[in-house]
Amino acid sequence: MTGIEKAIAKAIYDYHLIEEGDRILIGASGGKDSTTLSWALARRLRWEGPRFTLQALRIRTDVPGGAMPKEAEGALEGLYAEWGVPLETVDVPVIGRLKPGKEMNCYWCATQRRTELMRYALAHGYNKIALGHHLDDILTTLLMNMVNKGELSTMIPKLTYRKFPVTVIRPLALVPEESIRRFAASQGWLNVTCSCSYGAEGERKEFQRRLEVLTGGELDAKLRMFHSLSRVNQEYLP
């Protein structure tokens, strides 16, 4: 078992992410995070434990610079076939859905992608959606919400919607980005990241840099930040 798989196993156990009979839809972008997640969950299908099923869904958009080359698409499909995970691609006009007078941004794109994953899950009977957000994503969001919203909140490993019979899970919640980057490189996998002009040097990247400065890039420091969210000492808070 790899270090990444051990961290995923801990997250699954600690937060009860996978249960008997789950039908899990993976949000597959082709990037290092969702590809690593898909590989790990596919391997987990052969483990003893809760039995579940997997399918991956890739959202292809009309955002300039965000398209995956045809050759890369074929390589991605080959990987999922090798792992025994069905992969489907749907086209979504993210820019085409913009209302008059509104400007394109990363938040709008992410919202539209999430909406399509939810629609697909509901239409095809999936009770869980697995996303590739990792430890650094969670801590970056924490810092952004503290500074911009003045609230202590972030992405959580398991989010159950009140209005829909679907739960979002993040099995990579305890895995640092650097571990995923090194692992994906060692496997020789393609790594498709967003190269559109809307997200090249955005606010999130700035907060990612701040996180590295704050923690010195050390995993233990990042994990202590993460665990502090469930160890709140109310006596020493205003």
DAURRA-V146902 format. One record per helix or strand of 3 or more residues. SS is the DSSP state (H for helix, E for strand). FROM is the first residue (numbers start at 1). TO is the last residue. If there is no record, write none. Layout:
ss->{SS:SS}
from->{FROM:FROM}
to->{TO:TO}
//
This chain:
ss->{H:E:H:E:H:E:H:E:H:E:E:H:H:H:H}
from->{3:22:32:52:70:86:106:128:135:158:167:177:203:219:234}
to->{15:27:44:61:83:92:124:130:149:160:169:187:215:228:236}
//
